[in-house]
Amino acid sequence: GTLAYVAILPQYRGRGLGRELHAAGLALLEEAGCRVYRGSTDVRNAPMLRIFEQNGCRRDADQLFLKRPTI
């Protein structure tokens, strides 16, 4: 399972709401029978990386994105 594009408005950040929301999403996935969760974020997104860690997620792999300039 995956949780996609979940965000906390800037004025509500820093209150632990992201961790709680992510944990609630993980619980819903588990209740639905999902046995594997795959989440992703930019490697520079330290707050989300902390949320993943706090909710028991561990780094599995890194993904590389490439682009080609317009010709």
MDTraj code that builds the backbone (N, CA, C; nanometers):
import mdtraj as md
import numpy as np

residues = "GLY THR LEU ALA TYR VAL ALA ILE LEU PRO GLN TYR ARG GLY ARG GLY LEU GLY ARG GLU LEU HIS ALA ALA GLY LEU ALA LEU LEU GLU GLU ALA GLY CYS ARG VAL TYR ARG GLY SER THR ASP VAL ARG ASN ALA PRO MET LEU ARG ILE PHE GLU GLN ASN GLY CYS ARG ARG ASP ALA ASP GLN LEU PHE LEU LYS ARG PRO THR ILE".split()
xyz = np.array([
    [0.0819, -0.1177, 0.0000],
    [0.0000, 0.0000, 0.0000],
    [0.0865, 0.1243, 0.0000],
    [0.0271, 0.2340, -0.0327],
    [0.0972, 0.3624, -0.0310],
    [0.0004, 0.4723, 0.0118],
    [0.0539, 0.5775, 0.0652],
    [-0.0218, 0.6984, 0.0990],
    [0.0378, 0.8082, 0.0126],
    [-0.0432, 0.8777, -0.0632],
    [0.0117, 0.9726, -0.1594],
    [-0.0348, 1.1155, -0.1332],
    [0.0586, 1.2065, -0.1471],
    [0.0308, 1.3501, -0.1444],
    [-0.0483, 1.3949, -0.0220],
    [0.0017, 1.3610, 0.0925],
    [-0.0575, 1.4054, 0.2189],
    [0.0273, 1.5217, 0.2681],
    [-0.0373, 1.6284, 0.3092],
    [0.0379, 1.7469, 0.3508],
    [-0.0288, 1.8137, 0.4707],
    [0.0502, 1.8884, 0.5433],
    [0.0019, 1.9697, 0.6555],
    [0.0240, 2.1157, 0.6160],
    [-0.0776, 2.1973, 0.6315],
    [-0.0639, 2.3398, 0.6001],
    [0.0470, 2.4008, 0.6863],
    [0.1217, 2.4955, 0.6296],
    [0.2352, 2.5528, 0.7020],
    [0.2024, 2.6007, 0.8435],
    [0.0875, 2.6607, 0.8618],
    [0.0546, 2.7148, 0.9940],
    [0.0276, 2.6061, 1.0987],
    [0.0133, 2.4801, 1.0562],
    [-0.0114, 2.3701, 1.1488],
    [0.1085, 2.2763, 1.1649],
    [0.2170, 2.3061, 1.0976],
    [0.3357, 2.2209, 1.1048],
    [0.4045, 2.2356, 1.2404],
    [0.4806, 2.1327, 1.2768],
    [0.5556, 2.1360, 1.4020],
    [0.4744, 2.0958, 1.5243],
    [0.3548, 2.0439, 1.5035],
    [0.2679, 2.0043, 1.6150],
    [0.2517, 1.8522, 1.6268],
    [0.3234, 1.7767, 1.5429],
    [0.3104, 1.6314, 1.5450],
    [0.1944, 1.5781, 1.4632],
    [0.1250, 1.6666, 1.3911],
    [0.0086, 1.6237, 1.3134],
    [0.0484, 1.5345, 1.1958],
    [0.1623, 1.5616, 1.1345],
    [0.2085, 1.4794, 1.0227],
    [0.2344, 1.3363, 1.0669],
    [0.2986, 1.3211, 1.1804],
    [0.3259, 1.1876, 1.2339],
    [0.1955, 1.1150, 1.2635],
    [0.1018, 1.1849, 1.3262],
    [-0.0272, 1.1235, 1.3598],
    [-0.1057, 1.0861, 1.2343],
    [-0.1066, 1.1742, 1.1363],
    [-0.1787, 1.1474, 1.0118],
    [-0.1173, 1.0284, 0.9383],
    [0.0160, 1.0240, 0.9313],
    [0.0848, 0.9125, 0.8662],
    [0.0560, 0.7822, 0.9406],
    [0.0623, 0.7849, 1.0727],
    [0.0336, 0.6652, 1.1529],
    [-0.1098, 0.6171, 1.1299],
    [-0.2044, 0.7093, 1.1220],
    [-0.3439, 0.6728, 1.0966],
    [-0.3579, 0.6093, 0.9582],
    [-0.2877, 0.6643, 0.8600],
    [-0.2904, 0.6059, 0.7252],
    [-0.2323, 0.4660, 0.7241],
    [-0.1214, 0.4454, 0.7955],
    [-0.0626, 0.3120, 0.8039],
    [-0.1598, 0.2131, 0.8680],
    [-0.2304, 0.2576, 0.9708],
    [-0.3286, 0.1716, 1.0379],
    [-0.4421, 0.1340, 0.9427],
    [-0.4883, 0.2294, 0.8631],
    [-0.5950, 0.2006, 0.7659],
    [-0.5482, 0.1001, 0.6616],
    [-0.4251, 0.1158, 0.6141],
    [-0.3715, 0.0202, 0.5179],
    [-0.3647, -0.1201, 0.5779],
    [-0.3196, -0.1271, 0.7030],
    [-0.3095, -0.2567, 0.7694],
    [-0.4479, -0.3201, 0.7857],
    [-0.5462, -0.2396, 0.8264],
    [-0.6830, -0.2897, 0.8409],
    [-0.7393, -0.3392, 0.7084],
    [-0.6952, -0.2788, 0.5981],
    [-0.7422, -0.3173, 0.4649],
    [-0.6701, -0.4415, 0.4135],
    [-0.5754, -0.4928, 0.4901],
    [-0.5070, -0.6142, 0.4510],
    [-0.3725, -0.5939, 0.3836],
    [-0.3267, -0.4708, 0.3738],
    [-0.1958, -0.4458, 0.3131],
    [-0.0866, -0.5002, 0.4053],
    [0.0090, -0.5671, 0.3471],
    [0.1180, -0.6244, 0.4258],
    [0.2505, -0.5537, 0.3991],
    [0.2546, -0.4722, 0.2950],
    [0.3761, -0.3984, 0.2609],
    [0.3382, -0.2532, 0.2368],
    [0.4142, -0.1630, 0.2947],
    [0.3949, -0.0189, 0.2728],
    [0.5203, 0.0352, 0.2063],
    [0.5006, 0.1177, 0.1053],
    [0.6127, 0.1826, 0.0395],
    [0.5824, 0.3317, 0.0359],
    [0.6652, 0.4097, 0.1042],
    [0.6503, 0.5550, 0.1054],
    [0.7730, 0.6183, 0.0432],
    [0.7599, 0.7419, 0.0024],
    [0.8755, 0.8116, -0.0551],
    [0.8663, 0.9600, -0.0264],
    [0.9826, 1.0223, -0.0255],
    [0.9929, 1.1667, -0.0118],
    [1.1276, 1.2083, -0.0674],
    [1.1456, 1.3346, -0.0883],
    [1.2739, 1.3865, -0.1320],
    [1.3763, 1.3658, -0.0204],
    [1.4968, 1.3308, -0.0555],
    [1.6004, 1.3053, 0.0456],
    [1.6314, 1.4292, 0.1290],
    [1.5915, 1.5475, 0.0823],
    [1.6135, 1.6717, 0.1574],
    [1.4969, 1.7069, 0.2493],
    [1.3914, 1.6266, 0.2480],
    [1.2729, 1.6544, 0.3291],
    [1.2901, 1.5919, 0.4680],
    [1.3729, 1.6546, 0.5483],
    [1.4055, 1.6025, 0.6818],
    [1.2820, 1.5800, 0.7698],
    [1.1827, 1.6704, 0.7703],
    [1.0654, 1.6450, 0.8549],
    [0.9926, 1.5158, 0.8172],
    [0.9763, 1.4891, 0.6874],
    [0.9066, 1.3663, 0.6474],
    [0.9920, 1.2443, 0.6742],
    [1.1218, 1.2552, 0.6566],
    [1.2103, 1.1432, 0.6889],
    [1.1980, 1.1072, 0.8375],
    [1.1866, 1.2092, 0.9237],
    [1.1679, 1.1838, 1.0675],
    [1.0341, 1.1150, 1.0947],
    [0.9299, 1.1589, 1.0247],
    [0.7974, 1.0974, 1.0417],
    [0.8032, 0.9502, 1.0041],
    [0.8642, 0.9191, 0.8896],
    [0.8774, 0.7789, 0.8500],
    [0.9467, 0.7000, 0.9604],
    [1.0569, 0.7531, 1.0096],
    [1.1342, 0.6837, 1.1130],
    [1.0521, 0.6664, 1.2412],
    [0.9840, 0.7717, 1.2836],
    [0.9028, 0.7646, 1.4055],
    [0.7918, 0.6607, 1.3943],
    [0.7440, 0.6377, 1.2728],
    [0.6358, 0.5414, 1.2515],
    [0.6873, 0.4043, 1.2081],
    [0.8162, 0.3786, 1.2297],
    [0.8702, 0.2451, 1.2083],
    [0.9133, 0.2116, 1.0679],
    [0.9163, 0.3092, 0.9794],
    [0.9602, 0.2846, 0.8415],
    [1.1122, 0.2982, 0.8333],
    [1.1734, 0.2143, 0.7533],
    [1.3181, 0.2161, 0.7360],
    [1.3531, 0.2325, 0.5896],
    [1.4614, 0.3016, 0.5625],
    [1.5057, 0.3249, 0.4253],
    [1.5321, 0.1918, 0.3563],
    [1.4743, 0.1767, 0.2377],
    [1.4857, 0.0538, 0.1614],
    [1.5702, 0.0748, 0.0362],
    [1.5554, 0.1902, -0.0268],
    [1.6267, 0.2162, -0.1524],
    [1.6235, 0.3648, -0.1812],
    [1.7073, 0.4070, -0.2717],
    [1.7064, 0.5440, -0.3219],
    [1.6637, 0.5396, -0.4676],
    [1.5910, 0.6418, -0.5105],
    [1.5443, 0.6487, -0.6479],
    [1.6092, 0.7689, -0.7149],
    [1.6490, 0.7516, -0.8363],
    [1.7136, 0.8568, -0.9126],
    [1.6203, 0.9063, -1.0209],
    [1.6049, 1.0374, -1.0331],
    [1.5232, 1.0966, -1.1379],
    [1.6153, 1.1693, -1.2350],
    [1.5911, 1.1511, -1.3618],
    [1.6719, 1.2128, -1.4664],
    [1.5825, 1.2982, -1.5552],
    [1.6399, 1.4020, -1.6131],
    [1.5654, 1.4802, -1.7114],
    [1.6565, 1.5110, -1.8279],
    [1.5946, 1.5374, -1.9383],
    [1.6683, 1.5712, -2.0602],
    [1.6315, 1.7134, -2.0992],
    [1.7308, 1.7994, -2.1146],
    [1.7008, 1.9368, -2.1548],
    [1.6315, 1.9382, -2.2915],
    [1.5489, 2.0383, -2.3114],
    [1.4822, 2.0549, -2.4402],
    [1.5873, 2.0749, -2.5498],
    [1.5656, 2.0094, -2.6633],
    [1.6589, 2.0251, -2.7767],
    [1.5953, 2.0992, -2.8903],
])
top = md.Topology()
chain = top.add_chain()
for i, resn in enumerate(residues, 1):
    res = top.add_residue(resn, chain, resSeq=i)
    for name in ("N", "CA", "C"):
        top.add_atom(name, md.element.get_by_symbol(name[0]), res)
traj = md.Trajectory(xyz[None], top)
